[in-house]
Amino acid sequence: MRKVLIANRGEIAVRIARGCRDAGLASVAVHADADRDAVHVRAADEAVPLNGTTPADTYLDAAKVLRAAAAAGADAVHPGYGFLAERAEFAQAVLDAGLTWIGAPPAALRRLGDKLAARRAATEAGVPLLAAMSAPAADAAQVTAFANEHGLPVVIKAVVGGGGKGVAVARSVAEIPGACARAMGNGRAAYFAERYLDRARHLEVQCL
């Protein structure tokens, strides 16, 4: 690798630019119109505009990001977190373009993008898990049956998605139908339930 395009903005993009500098690599920032003077742009060695005003037509536009990489002569792409970082199709497109993808392989992204598949992978690896449904719920009645067997509260989650979208907590049986409806919102049709822990500690582990 010689030059890394940073497919992100903000704090994570600044950290990546600094990491590139420490490793002796050139860095390329991308930016929406309003971000042309942002800190992450100044932190990188060079910058390419994505010519747009919203995340959807800039940082989330995979084709634009790949064109920016080609224009800058980058030979690697680092997605940071959020935006395109967990999209298997973007990771594959980077690889198909002959660039180095600095991130999880597309197959891992596909598997972990599905929460039920991710739970199966964790089980196979011997990771202890909270009780959960092993398949998408057909209706709120199935979630109620799960809660009656395993206890309350339960969290109802969209099978696919992240960032807290499609997540609702039910602390009583009466709340389950409404929680299921919220989890199904915005076109997220498949959902399941698992036990919910109040005041749980959130621990992330990154493997290099």
Buried (B, 14 or more C-beta within 10 A) or exposed (E): BEBBBBBBBBEBBBBBBEBBBEEEBBBBBBBBEEBEEBBBBEBBBBBBBBEBEEBEBBBBBBEBBBBBBEEBEBBBBBBBEBBBBBBBEBBBBBBEBEBBBBBBEBEBBBBBBBBBBBBBBEEEEEEEEEEBBEEBBEEBEBBBEBBEEBEBBBBBBBBBBEEEEBBBBBEEBEBBBEBBEBBBEEEBEBBBBBBBEEEEEEEEEEEE
